[in-house]
Structure formats: structure tokens, C-alpha cells
Amino acid sequence: MMIDTHIHLIPSVDDGAKDLDTALDMARIAISEGIHSIIATPHYNIPDYKNDFVLENYYKLIERLKEEKLELELYLGNEIHLNEEGVSAIFNQRAYSLAKSDYYLIELPFHQYYPAHEELIFQLIAKGKQVILAHIERYVSFQKDPEKLINLIRQGCYGQLTSSYLTNAKTNKRAIQLIEAGLVHIIASDGHNLSKRAPKLLDGYQSVRERFGEAIANQLFHENPKRIIKNQPLLEIHVNTNHKKKKWYNFFIG
């Protein structure tokens, strides 16, 4: 059984589920995948997305899940864009942590990463906030300069990988090398809809299990997500490789 810690399931609040029926169908897909708990993470990115209707629609979704007898435990969080407004919202409790824990899911700018962004992250860490970097595979700035990602993990951040990155033939090798490098602590769906970005984890779980064994798969898809919900320290992920290890940053190169 798995826990999805990054999914845009709350209806009509961001670019995720467009309505309640879509959210329920996404929940059905998640259950069929073996997901028993979800932390819903609508975007918090001023001025486009904020939490005006998130709590109301979160409770509406919980009620409908009960009515439809869908056995899915639902928690609330945000995917918070890294800027001054997002960090201020964290400190002022306008943006949600993951399942009321000390963990916050942070989305960096995709194409730019400056010392000012790093300073915002360090402000959060200094105040005892646990920073999880959303979909670390996607940032162009880390692709160009992998040391930036390495440094953030060394400074206490955690890395979240998107499951579909493992199951795409074009990106599977890179995903595996990210895990081997110890930069991935959680794997989630980042589900947005019913088709191209559906809330699917099972194929990713099986890919990790086949490559690294069931224990590692469970740590990434269940144990560390459960530790977030319980507000406990996350496990470091250590995998054994039987092949000669290349420099890990080669995963960014072709």
C-alpha cells in the first residue's frame, strides 16, 4: 500500500481536478493503484493560486468520498512556489504544511535559481521548517549545475521525484541515477487529471522494486510518506549498486 504526497486532487482551486466528479474519478484511479492515503497539494502561487476555497472544497471532497464509499484517507497541504509571498504565507500560516506536519512541499522556479532563492530556503530551515523540493527532476537550473541540488540536500532539504519519470523510457535512466545518488527521499504522482497526468504510482513502485528491492521501494513510496504524516524524521535512502558507478551528474547529460 502506498501514500501519495503530491497530487492536485482538490477540485476547482488550481490546474488540477477541474470539478468534484473529476476529483472522485482521480481518487478511484489512486485506489486502484494501491494508494490508501493522499496528501492533496493544491498550488499556492500568488497571484494565480491561493487558498481562498481550498479548505471548503477539501471538506466537500471528504464528504463525497464517504458517500461514494471510497476508502481513501485524505490530508491537506500545498505545493508552495518559492518566492517572498510563498515564504511569508508559510510563516503566517496562510499556506499549508503537509498533513499539519513541519514538512512543506516547495516548488522552485523551473528556469531560474538565484542566491535569493537559496536564502529563502535557508530562512525556512532556520525556523525549523522541513523543506521538500517538489519534482527535482524538472528544474533546468539543476540540470545545468547539479551542485546546486547537491548543496540543498546537504543543507537539509529533501528531494521528491515524480513517479512517471521512472516509467518513461526517455527518463528512466536519469531517475534511477537520481535515486542512486541519494537525492530522492519520496516518490509521488504529481497527479493533475485523468489522462496524461493521472495519479499513478504502481508502475513506478515496481520499477524501483525490480531495480533496488522491495525495502527501498517501500521506503520511497510508503515509509517516508508515512513519516511525513506522523511528523517524524525521514529515512535517508541508501542503495547498493553492482555496477561501476559513474559520476552521478552524468544523468543530466543526454
Protein Blocks (a to p, Z undefined) as FASTA:
>chain_A
ZZdfbdcfbghkbmmdfbfklmmmmmmmmmmnopabdcdddddddfkbccklmmmmmmmm
mmmmmmnopacdddddddddddfklmmmmmnopaccehhiabdcddddfkbccfklmmmm
mmmmmnopacddehkllpmklmmmmmlmmmmmmnopacdddfklmmpmklmmmmmmmmmn
opafbdcfkiabfmlmccbfklmmmmmmmmnojklmmmmmmmmmmmmmnopacddddddd
fbdcddfklmmgZZ
